[in-house]
Amino acid sequence: MGLTNKKEEQLKKMPRIESRIFLSKNGKYIVQRTTFSSIKPVEYYKKVIENGEIDPKITLEDFDDSGFFQQDGAQLAES
């Protein structure tokens, strides 16, 4: 049973997800690297930029991502 045309179009619009698992160079750790790739036409981003309202009061310095990232794998392995 094949996919419908509508489902195929939905899948084409989704980002491509690639996952690689490999040993670290010293062989002590397993590394999992996940890459999300999405492709959009340049015209799409031009329209987003042209129509977007940017709040000049918000800067990257205001963005707090300190709780977002996990610990380094080496630190986890030691504890």
Contact map, one row per residue, 1 for C-alpha under 8 A:
1110000000000000000000000000000000000000000000000000000000000000000000000000000
1111000000000000000000000000000000000000000000000000000000000000000000000000000
1111101100000000000000000000000000000000000000000000000000000000000000000000000
0111111100000000000000000000000000000000000000000000000000000000000000000000000
0011111110000000000000000000000000000000000000000000000000000000000000000000000
0001111111000000000000000000000000000000000000000000000000000000000000000000000
0011111111100000000000000000000000000000000000000000000000000000000000000000000
0011111111110000000000000000000000000000000000000000000000000000000000000000000
0000111111111000000000000000000000000000000000000000000000000000000000000000000
0000011111111100000000000000000000000000000000000000000000000000000000000000000
0000001111111100000000000000000000000000000000000000000000000000000000000000000
0000000111111110000000000000000000000000000000000000000000000000000000000000000
0000000011111110000000000000000000000000000000000000000000000000000000000000000
0000000001111111000000000000000000000100000000000000000000000000000000000000000
0000000000011111100000000000000000011110000000000000000000000000000000000000000
0000000000000111110000000000000000111100000000000000000000000000000000000000000
0000000000000011111000000000000001111000000000000000000000000000000000000000000
0000000000000001111100000000000001110000000000000000000000000000000000000000000
0000000000000000111110000000000111100000000000000000000000000000000000000000000
0000000000000000011111000000001111000000000000000000000000000000000000000000000
0000000000000000001111100000011110000000000000000000000000000000000000000000000
0000000000000000000111110000011100000000000000000000000000000000000000000000000
0000000000000000000011111111111000000000000000000000000000000000000000000000000
0000000000000000000001111111111000000000000000000000000000000000000000000000000
0000000000000000000000111111000000000000000000000000000000000000000000000000000
0000000000000000000000111111100000000000000000000000000000000000000000000000000
0000000000000000000000111111110000000000000000000000000000000000000000000000000
0000000000000000000000111111110000000000000000000000000000000000000000000000000
0000000000000000000000110111111000000000000000000000000000000000000000001000000
0000000000000000000011110011111100000000000000000000000000000000000000000000000
0000000000000000000111110000111110000000000000000000000000000000000000000000000
0000000000000000001111000000011111000000000000000000000000000000000000000000000
0000000000000000001110000000001111100000000000000000000000000000000000000000000
0000000000000000111100000000000111110000000000000000000000000000000000000000000
0000000000000001111000000000000011111000000000000000000000000000000000000000000
0000000000000011110000000000000001111100000000000000000000000000000000000000000
0000000000000011100000000000000000111110000000000000000000000000000000000000000
0000000000000111000000000000000000011111000000000000000000000000000000000000000
0000000000000010000000000000000000001111100000000000000000000000000000000000000
0000000000000000000000000000000000000111110110000000000000000000000000000000000
0000000000000000000000000000000000000011111110000000000000000000000000000000000
0000000000000000000000000000000000000001111111000000000000000000000000000000000
0000000000000000000000000000000000000000111111100000000000000000000000000000000
0000000000000000000000000000000000000001111111110000000000000000000000000000000
0000000000000000000000000000000000000001111111111000000000000000000000000000000
0000000000000000000000000000000000000000011111111100000000000000000000000000000
0000000000000000000000000000000000000000001111111110000000000000000000000000000
0000000000000000000000000000000000000000000111111111000000000000000000000000000
0000000000000000000000000000000000000000000011111111000000000000000000000000000
0000000000000000000000000000000000000000000001111111000000000000000000000000000
0000000000000000000000000000000000000000000000111111100000000000000000000000000
0000000000000000000000000000000000000000000000011111110000000000000000000000000
0000000000000000000000000000000000000000000000000011111000000000000000000000000
0000000000000000000000000000000000000000000000000001111100000000000000000000000
0000000000000000000000000000000000000000000000000000111111000000000000000000000
0000000000000000000000000000000000000000000000000000011111100000000000000000000
0000000000000000000000000000000000000000000000000000001111100000000000000000000
0000000000000000000000000000000000000000000000000000001111110100000000000000000
0000000000000000000000000000000000000000000000000000000111111110000000000000000
0000000000000000000000000000000000000000000000000000000001111110000000000000000
0000000000000000000000000000000000000000000000000000000000111111000000000000000
0000000000000000000000000000000000000000000000000000000001111111000000000000000
0000000000000000000000000000000000000000000000000000000000111111100000000000000
0000000000000000000000000000000000000000000000000000000000001111111000000000000
0000000000000000000000000000000000000000000000000000000000000011111110000000000
0000000000000000000000000000000000000000000000000000000000000001111110000000000
0000000000000000000000000000000000000000000000000000000000000001111111000000000
0000000000000000000000000000000000000000000000000000000000000000111111000000000
0000000000000000000000000000000000000000000000000000000000000000111111100000000
0000000000000000000000000000000000000000000000000000000000000000001111110000000
0000000000000000000000000000000000000000000000000000000000000000000011111011000
0000000000000000000000000000000000000000000000000000000000000000000001111111000
0000000000000000000000000000100000000000000000000000000000000000000000111111100
0000000000000000000000000000000000000000000000000000000000000000000000011111110
0000000000000000000000000000000000000000000000000000000000000000000000111111111
0000000000000000000000000000000000000000000000000000000000000000000000111111111
0000000000000000000000000000000000000000000000000000000000000000000000001111111
0000000000000000000000000000000000000000000000000000000000000000000000000111111
0000000000000000000000000000000000000000000000000000000000000000000000000011111
